[in-house]
Amino acid sequence: MSIQGKNGTSRREVFSRELIVAFYFIFLVMTALCHKFGEVHIVHAFTRIVQIVYVPGIFFAVGYYIQIQSEKYGDFKGCMLRHAAYSLGLYALLGIPYEVFAKHVDPFTTIRNFISFIKVFEISAIFLSVSIVFLLCAYLWDYIEGWMEKPVLLLLICIIGFLPVFLPEGIIGYGLAGTLIGGDRTHAVAISTELFVFFWGVFCAKKKQNTFLEKKNFIMAALSFVIAGVFAVLHIKAACFVFFGMFLAFIAINICVPFAGIYAVLEEAVVNILERVWGIITTPASREGEENGRSLLRYFIGYTVLFVVMAVLIFLPYILQNKTLIWEADGLGQYVPKVYRFIQYIPEIFKDIFSGNFDFKQYDFTTGLGATVAISYDPVYWLYLLFSPAKIEKAYSFLIIVRYFLAGLSMSGLVLYFKKSHFAAYTTSIVYAFSGYAIYAGTKHGQFLTPMILLPILVVAMERLIRNRKWYMLTVLVAVSLLCSYYFLYMNTIALGIYFVLRIVCTEEYRNWKTFFERGFIIVGSYILGASLGVISLFTSFGSYMGSSRSGGGKITAFLSTTPLFYRTEWLVDFFTSYISDNFASGLWLKLGFAPLAMLAIVLLFTRKNRKELRWLFVIFTAFSLFPVFGYIFSGFSNVNNRWGYIYVVIVSFILAESLDKMRDLSGKELGIMTAITGLYGLVNVFSDKLFVPSIYGAFGLLAATLIMLFLLNSDKITFSKKQFRGIVLGMTALVIFLNAKWFITSGDDSYTHLDTYVSAGDSKKKISGTALKHLDEVPGADTDEFYRSTNLVTTGNLRSSSLLYGYNDVSTFSSTLNGGIVNYNNAMGNCRWNIVSIYDYNFRTYLNTLASVKYMGVAKKNTATIPYGYKKVQETKNKYYSIYENQYSLPLGYTYDKIVNADRIDQYSAAEKQETTMLAAIVEDKDMDKNSNLTVATKLPLTAQKLKIKNIKLNGVSMTKDTIEIKKPGATMKFSFEAPANAETYLSLVGDIYAEKDAKEHFITARIKAPGVKYGHKFRIDAYTTGQKEYLFNLGYREGAVKTCTLKFVGTGTLKYKDLAIYSQTMSNYADRVNALKENSLKNAKAEKNTVTGNITVDKDKMLVVTLPYQKGWTAYVDGKKTDIQRVNYQYIGINLKKGTHDIKLHYQLPGIKLAFMITGCGIIAFVAIIIFNIVRKRRKN
């Protein structure tokens, strides 16, 4: 029977491949069973038998196969070198993932072992041995053929090769040596001891035997059995196993013979499928310039398969550890609660609009004292509406993966538009979608994948406009971008503007003023029309930004006065190091983490005639990465932040796409430059002590491995077809992306890992619900229509937005655009429980909570803080873990002052004095003083806050001068001794320019504040979230008795600058009278319904009504039905000047300019459709 394989392959060649597959497949199955069931004796023993058989079986098959190839190929040496490379690749592909995932070996150690061969991967050791056999045969085959003609010499060589089996155990410890001659410590498969069976395979192939049931083979098998028996009697176990394995292999080989025909059919079927898949991958984007719809469909299918495989591998650690993609910090603190709120109020909004009521819900009273309803117009975000509340956790992770998919698909579109191959698009798309920036930003802040989706297709739209003056796509994408986020469009517009200028200047065809202005005007018009379609975003989220602390000229002044021209001195080194490391970054959001191939591809950008605009884009945006001013510009002039780094990722990824197919013919000069870059990377990190960090060592190993791959692919000694080249490059790129991402995702130290910061499946709602206030409806009297607030004694990060789930009105919030008044208030009060995007709580300070209309306070058993003055327990859960306290002196939503004071006058007050002032008089801005001439201006305030004498400061690990606190060691402490009065709230005040460092670097000093019954942490920080405040007032708690000590304990080291350290005390002896004075004429029947606050009030004289809602544009006040001016009072609240008498009060909120926004959008849609119709009609008439 003549068995033919693929392309007419002979029976003997098919049979040799069958043997290799059969032996290794059986071994893999038994290894998997052993790993699954552990040391079960039957399975383990059987696996050991399989190991004994499969090693000689594969060596026989390899010998058989090599002899066949020597007869078939003219370029036998090249064939053997290719097979050596393939086998080494299989060794890595099987061994590295198994070591990392199954055996949980550190990835850094795994890569080190692979590169140095210190230790051999047991699971794939046979492939390393086979690779070396192929390598030796490439150069020694002429000698081997000579030995085959001299049986005595051949026997002597085999015996010599077998001798190492008698060496004592434990002598050979180096993996590569063990592969050559054996060694029980190396887990290697020894080549020398299997020479008998290897040459047996060569002999059988040389004799062209069609069956193995021949006399010579039986003699060999019988002799092997006898020799094995002799060694067994002599108790020489290792030698016995070798020869007994040869005997069993003979039996197994003869069993395989009848199945060779079946295998040939199966092999051909599998190969056809693989070639079909590979054809999809390597099909050009278009054939001879014609659009190929089927080709694009095949590409999409291929990309989807590739993405799914990569996503599963990269996010496998999350799956194995039962983690979601919800980051504990922002995910629980902001994103997930807002999703719950979103799926609740969007149907309500549509119901209002469809019923003709355009006064839909625009204001949310539940979070952060009250804020504009946060509506996301991101199309992906709206997919949450397809999920029930019970499925939100899964939906959150799923939609992040969808964003990754779309990011890669968007980059594919860009690459294919420029007529690059499918291979280039596949490779570039995974480099882009799983870059260091994407892995970091996407898993923590899923919305930052949105600009990665938008920018590549915006570039395509820009190109269509430049080439063909087709502007529709750009208009639509501008509209979508603006709806997704004005911030993303802002950054993308800067990038597109630079691209447009360079594209015109660097392209001879377009390099004239006429083209520049003509295309420029079309772009401007397209942008204006697109902005009109998405203008609703400007009147919602952008309006919030303009009213927040992140905007304004003061920010520019602060930047110029505090930020240096350059980053810190080591920034450049860190930038270079992070280029190929996901696990390392310069800081301030500059995450790169490219595949090493992308880094090396940059060489071709400067050595070949590439697109000039691409070269300039790379140079310009590299420069942007090195100067803080550009981080400041791209952040919208709010802080130094490099969230624009995805633009750099687009540029470098496209450079890779441009260079990929050119890497088959690299010159010696180009390879030399790449070698120099690799060497420089190693040297830089050696001298900066980073090379010995596991992730950096691993990144360097991947860079070196990529360089070696390029040398092999460009070697004259080994020839690779186009398909082989592409397969190797794509496979290697996928592997290094996977490993780089794996190192980042599994990174950490002894205390925690990166994965520990993500929520376990099923825990998200539980963590957000960790507040006593979820039991608020169980409190008698809490279910009332009258407005009040509730907050937690201590609000942890997970609870900042819990009110969005449970509907209670809280002071806590998490918002990237905090109301500017709220920021000013927390600054003035010296609050230590907030940052630029979050209000945690008011540090259990009695005055602040009461003045914010807080009636109920949730307390958890774990809270280490004292209950503020005047609170009484009214509810406790059965397990006594949660309790709720009621404020006996709570103030309503609106209360009145009979005195006002100019804000400028009290600027010099301490935070403790400012706090007390807000209980005595309404603080009015200077510009509004004339409006309140009918009110009494307080000339003298009866302040009772005392600055106490500090008796002693005991320092441990801290040195202190008149203006500096230097923390010299972790755990250092400062213990303050003083004498505070009874029945008072006591505070530690730290005043001064706390943020001494002005080097555009992130600085953190974490401290623990301790006093009797009080313990909490605070992080002094210089980063994008710093508050910049000049005074911190740390609450030491209220006590009926006296407090005498407090301690500051520092977690790390660093330096703090200060002007004053003080202890303040606020007595509560007159607190009740002061509260009652404010409550005397207050808002009754106060209700907060959709966008509206109503109530009535009687004042005995002209007074200032303070409504404890944040002052912002959009509020309109009506007193007795007449529109009345409102003003900012007490830094953050709404103030209304009332005349003596009884009044009906109404406040209504409407998004500023919302009606105008709808009108502009309507006009934009009409204009867009009209222009399209006009162009269609004109084109038809012209034709």
Rosetta blueprint (number, residue, H / E / L):
1 M L
2 S L
3 I L
4 Q L
5 G L
6 K H
7 N H
8 G H
9 T L
10 S L
11 R H
12 R H
13 E H
14 V H
15 F H
16 S H
17 R H
18 E H
19 L H
20 I H
21 V H
22 A H
23 F H
24 Y H
25 F H
26 I H
27 F H
28 L H
29 V H
30 M H
31 T H
32 A H
33 L H
34 C H
35 H H
36 K H
37 F H
38 G L
39 E L
40 V L
41 H H
42 I H
43 V H
44 H H
45 A H
46 F H
47 T H
48 R H
49 I H
50 V H
51 Q H
52 I H
53 V H
54 Y H
55 V H
56 P H
57 G H
58 I H
59 F H
60 F H
61 A H
62 V H
63 G H
64 Y H
65 Y H
66 I H
67 Q H
68 I H
69 Q H
70 S H
71 E H
72 K H
73 Y L
74 G L
75 D L
76 F H
77 K H
78 G H
79 C H
80 M H
81 L H
82 R H
83 H H
84 A H
85 A H
86 Y H
87 S H
88 L H
89 G H
90 L H
91 Y H
92 A H
93 L H
94 L H
95 G H
96 I H
97 P H
98 Y H
99 E H
100 V H
101 F H
102 A H
103 K L
104 H L
105 V L
106 D L
107 P H
108 F H
109 T H
110 T H
111 I H
112 R H
113 N H
114 F H
115 I H
116 S H
117 F L
118 I L
119 K L
120 V L
121 F L
122 E H
123 I H
124 S H
125 A H
126 I H
127 F H
128 L H
129 S H
130 V H
131 S H
132 I H
133 V H
134 F H
135 L H
136 L H
137 C H
138 A H
139 Y H
140 L H
141 W H
142 D H
143 Y H
144 I H
145 E H
146 G H
147 W H
148 M H
149 E L
150 K L
151 P H
152 V H
153 L H
154 L H
155 L H
156 L H
157 I H
158 C H
159 I H
160 I H
161 G H
162 F H
163 L H
164 P H
165 V H
166 F H
167 L L
168 P L
169 E L
170 G L
171 I L
172 I L
173 G L
174 Y L
175 G H
176 L H
177 A H
178 G H
179 T H
180 L H
181 I H
182 G L
183 G L
184 D L
185 R L
186 T L
187 H L
188 A L
189 V L
190 A L
191 I L
192 S H
193 T H
194 E H
195 L H
196 F H
197 V H
198 F H
199 F H
200 W H
201 G H
202 V H
203 F H
204 C H
205 A H
206 K H
207 K L
208 K L
209 Q L
210 N L
211 T L
212 F L
213 L L
214 E L
215 K H
216 K H
217 N H
218 F H
219 I H
220 M H
221 A H
222 A H
223 L H
224 S H
225 F H
226 V H
227 I H
228 A H
229 G H
230 V H
231 F H
232 A H
233 V H
234 L L
235 H L
236 I L
237 K H
238 A H
239 A H
240 C H
241 F H
242 V H
243 F H
244 F H
245 G H
246 M H
247 F H
248 L H
249 A H
250 F H
251 I H
252 A H
253 I H
254 N H
255 I H
256 C H
257 V H
258 P H
259 F H
260 A H
261 G H
262 I H
263 Y H
264 A H
265 V H
266 L H
267 E H
268 E H
269 A H
270 V H
271 V H
272 N H
273 I H
274 L H
275 E H
276 R H
277 V H
278 W H
279 G H
280 I H
281 I H
282 T H
283 T L
284 P E
285 A L
286 S L
287 R E
288 E L
289 G L
290 E E
291 E L
292 N L
293 G H
294 R H
295 S H
296 L H
297 L H
298 R H
299 Y H
300 F H
301 I H
302 G H
303 Y H
304 T H
305 V H
306 L H
307 F H
308 V H
309 V H
310 M H
311 A H
312 V H
313 L H
314 I H
315 F L
316 L H
317 P H
318 Y H
319 I H
320 L H
321 Q L
322 N L
323 K E
324 T E
325 L E
326 I E
327 W E
328 E H
329 A H
330 D H
331 G H
332 L H
333 G H
334 Q H
335 Y H
336 V H
337 P H
338 K H
339 V H
340 Y H
341 R H
342 F H
343 I H
344 Q H
345 Y H
346 I H
347 P H
348 E H
349 I H
350 F H
351 K H
352 D H
353 I H
354 F H
355 S L
356 G L
357 N L
358 F L
359 D L
360 F L
361 K L
362 Q L
363 Y E
364 D E
365 F L
366 T L
367 T L
368 G L
369 L L
370 G L
371 A E
372 T E
373 V L
374 A L
375 I L
376 S L
377 Y L
378 D L
379 P L
380 V L
381 Y H
382 W H
383 L H
384 Y H
385 L H
386 L H
387 F L
388 S L
389 P H
390 A H
391 K H
392 I H
393 E H
394 K H
395 A H
396 Y H
397 S H
398 F H
399 L H
400 I H
401 I H
402 V H
403 R H
404 Y H
405 F H
406 L H
407 A H
408 G H
409 L H
410 S H
411 M H
412 S H
413 G H
414 L H
415 V H
416 L H
417 Y H
418 F L
419 K L
420 K L
421 S E
422 H H
423 F H
424 A H
425 A H
426 Y H
427 T H
428 T H
429 S H
430 I H
431 V H
432 Y H
433 A H
434 F L
435 S L
436 G H
437 Y H
438 A H
439 I H
440 Y H
441 A H
442 G H
443 T H
444 K H
445 H L
446 G H
447 Q H
448 F H
449 L H
450 T H
451 P H
452 M H
453 I H
454 L H
455 L H
456 P H
457 I H
458 L H
459 V H
460 V H
461 A H
462 M H
463 E H
464 R H
465 L H
466 I H
467 R H
468 N H
469 R L
470 K L
471 W L
472 Y H
473 M H
474 L H
475 T H
476 V H
477 L H
478 V H
479 A H
480 V H
481 S H
482 L H
483 L H
484 C H
485 S L
486 Y H
487 Y H
488 F H
489 L H
490 Y H
491 M H
492 N H
493 T H
494 I H
495 A H
496 L H
497 G H
498 I H
499 Y H
500 F H
501 V H
502 L H
503 R H
504 I H
505 V H
506 C H
507 T L
508 E H
509 E H
510 Y H
511 R L
512 N L
513 W H
514 K H
515 T H
516 F H
517 F H
518 E H
519 R H
520 G H
521 F H
522 I H
523 I H
524 V H
525 G H
526 S H
527 Y H
528 I H
529 L H
530 G H
531 A H
532 S H
533 L H
534 G L
535 V H
536 I H
537 S H
538 L L
539 F L
540 T L
541 S H
542 F H
543 G H
544 S H
545 Y H
546 M H
547 G L
548 S E
549 S L
550 R L
551 S L
552 G L
553 G H
554 G H
555 K H
556 I H
557 T H
558 A H
559 F H
560 L H
561 S H
562 T H
563 T L
564 P L
565 L L
566 F L
567 Y L
568 R L
569 T L
570 E L
571 W H
572 L H
573 V H
574 D H
575 F H
576 F H
577 T H
578 S H
579 Y H
580 I H
581 S L
582 D L
583 N L
584 F L
585 A L
586 S L
587 G L
588 L L
589 W L
590 L L
591 K L
592 L L
593 G L
594 F L
595 A L
596 P H
597 L H
598 A H
599 M H
600 L H
601 A H
602 I H
603 V H
604 L H
605 L H
606 F H
607 T H
608 R L
609 K L
610 N L
611 R L
612 K H
613 E H
614 L H
615 R H
616 W H
617 L H
618 F H
619 V H
620 I H
621 F H
622 T H
623 A H
624 F H
625 S L
626 L L
627 F L
628 P H
629 V H
630 F H
631 G H
632 Y H
633 I H
634 F H
635 S L
636 G L
637 F L
638 S L
639 N L
640 V L
641 N L
642 N L
643 R L
644 W L
645 G H
646 Y H
647 I H
648 Y H
649 V H
650 V H
651 I H
652 V H
653 S H
654 F H
655 I H
656 L H
657 A H
658 E H
659 S H
660 L H
661 D H
662 K H
663 M H
664 R H
665 D L
666 L L
667 S L
668 G H
669 K H
670 E H
671 L H
672 G H
673 I H
674 M H
675 T H
676 A H
677 I H
678 T H
679 G H
680 L H
681 Y H
682 G H
683 L H
684 V H
685 N H
686 V H
687 F H
688 S L
689 D L
690 K L
691 L L
692 F L
693 V L
694 P H
695 S H
696 I H
697 Y H
698 G H
699 A H
700 F H
701 G H
702 L H
703 L H
704 A H
705 A H
706 T H
707 L H
708 I H
709 M H
710 L H
711 F H
712 L H
713 L H
714 N L
715 S L
716 D L
717 K L
718 I L
719 T L
720 F L
721 S L
722 K H
723 K H
724 Q H
725 F H
726 R H
727 G H
728 I H
729 V H
730 L H
731 G H
732 M H
733 T H
734 A H
735 L H
736 V H
737 I H
738 F H
739 L H
740 N H
741 A H
742 K H
743 W H
744 F H
745 I H
746 T L
747 S L
748 G E
749 D L
750 D L
751 S L
752 Y L
753 T E
754 H H
755 L H
756 D H
757 T H
758 Y E
759 V E
760 S E
761 A L
762 G L
763 D L
764 S H
765 K H
766 K H
767 K H
768 I H
769 S L
770 G L
771 T L
772 A H
773 L H
774 K H
775 H H
776 L H
777 D H
778 E H
779 V L
780 P L
781 G L
782 A L
783 D L
784 T L
785 D L
786 E L
787 F L
788 Y L
789 R E
790 S E
791 T E
792 N E
793 L L
794 V L
795 T L
796 T L
797 G H
798 N H
799 L H
800 R L
801 S L
802 S L
803 S H
804 L H
805 L H
806 Y H
807 G L
808 Y L
809 N L
810 D L
811 V L
812 S L
813 T E
814 F E
815 S L
816 S L
817 T L
818 L L
819 N E
820 G H
821 G H
822 I H
823 V H
824 N H
825 Y H
826 N H
827 N H
828 A H
829 M L
830 G L
831 N L
832 C L
833 R L
834 W E
835 N E
836 I L
837 V L
838 S E
839 I E
840 Y L
841 D L
842 Y L
843 N L
844 F L
845 R L
846 T H
847 Y H
848 L H
849 N H
850 T H
851 L H
852 A L
853 S L
854 V E
855 K E
856 Y E
857 M E
858 G E
859 V E
860 A E
861 K L
862 K L
863 N L
864 T L
865 A L
866 T L
867 I L
868 P L
869 Y L
870 G L
871 Y E
872 K E
873 K E
874 V E
875 Q E
876 E E
877 T L
878 K L
879 N L
880 K L
881 Y L
882 Y E
883 S E
884 I E
885 Y E
886 E E
887 N E
888 Q L
889 Y L
890 S L
891 L L
892 P L
893 L L
894 G E
895 Y E
896 T E
897 Y E
898 D L
899 K E
900 I E
901 V E
902 N E
903 A L
904 D L
905 R L
906 I L
907 D L
908 Q L
909 Y L
910 S L
911 A H
912 A H
913 E H
914 K H
915 Q H
916 E H
917 T H
918 T H
919 M H
920 L H
921 A L
922 A E
923 I E
924 V E
925 E L
926 D H
927 K H
928 D H
929 M H
930 D H
931 K H
932 N H
933 S L
934 N L
935 L L
936 T E
937 V E
938 A L
939 T L
940 K L
941 L L
942 P L
943 L L
944 T L
945 A L
946 Q E
947 K E
948 L E
949 K L
950 I E
951 K E
952 N E
953 I E
954 K E
955 L E
956 N E
957 G L
958 V E
959 S E
960 M E
961 T L
962 K L
963 D L
964 T E
965 I E
966 E E
967 I E
968 K L
969 K L
970 P L
971 G L
972 A L
973 T E
974 M E
975 K E
976 F E
977 S E
978 F E
979 E L
980 A L
981 P L
982 A L
983 N L
984 A E
985 E E
986 T E
987 Y E
988 L E
989 S E
990 L E
991 V E
992 G L
993 D L
994 I L
995 Y L
996 A L
997 E L
998 K L
999 D L
1000 A L
1001 K L
1002 E L
1003 H E
1004 F E
1005 I E
1006 T E
1007 A E
1008 R E
1009 I E
1010 K E
1011 A E
1012 P L
1013 G L
1014 V E
1015 K E
1016 Y E
1017 G E
1018 H E
1019 K E
1020 F E
1021 R E
1022 I E
1023 D L
1024 A L
1025 Y L
1026 T L
1027 T L
1028 G L
1029 Q L
1030 K L
1031 E E
1032 Y E
1033 L E
1034 F E
1035 N E
1036 L E
1037 G E
1038 Y E
1039 R E
1040 E L
1041 G L
1042 A L
1043 V L
1044 K L
1045 T E
1046 C E
1047 T E
1048 L E
1049 K E
1050 F E
1051 V L
1052 G L
1053 T L
1054 G E
1055 T E
1056 L E
1057 K E
1058 Y L
1059 K L
1060 D E
1061 L E
1062 A E
1063 I E
1064 Y E
1065 S E
1066 Q E
1067 T E
1068 M L
1069 S L
1070 N L
1071 Y H
1072 A H
1073 D H
1074 R H
1075 V H
1076 N H
1077 A H
1078 L H
1079 K H
1080 E L
1081 N L
1082 S L
1083 L L
1084 K E
1085 N E
1086 A E
1087 K E
1088 A E
1089 E E
1090 K L
1091 N L
1092 T E
1093 V E
1094 T E
1095 G E
1096 N E
1097 I E
1098 T E
1099 V E
1100 D L
1101 K L
1102 D L
1103 K E
1104 M E
1105 L E
1106 V E
1107 V E
1108 T E
1109 L E
1110 P E
1111 Y L
1112 Q L
1113 K L
1114 G L
1115 W E
1116 T E
1117 A E
1118 Y E
1119 V E
1120 D L
1121 G L
1122 K E
1123 K E
1124 T E
1125 D L
1126 I L
1127 Q E
1128 R E
1129 V E
1130 N L
1131 Y L
1132 Q L
1133 Y E
1134 I E
1135 G E
1136 I E
1137 N E
1138 L E
1139 K L
1140 K L
1141 G E
1142 T E
1143 H E
1144 D E
1145 I E
1146 K E
1147 L E
1148 H E
1149 Y E
1150 Q L
1151 L L
1152 P L
1153 G L
1154 I H
1155 K H
1156 L H
1157 A H
1158 F H
1159 M H
1160 I H
1161 T H
1162 G H
1163 C H
1164 G H
1165 I H
1166 I H
1167 A H
1168 F H
1169 V H
1170 A H
1171 I H
1172 I H
1173 I H
1174 F H
1175 N H
1176 I H
1177 V H
1178 R H
1179 K H
1180 R H
1181 R H
1182 K H
1183 N L
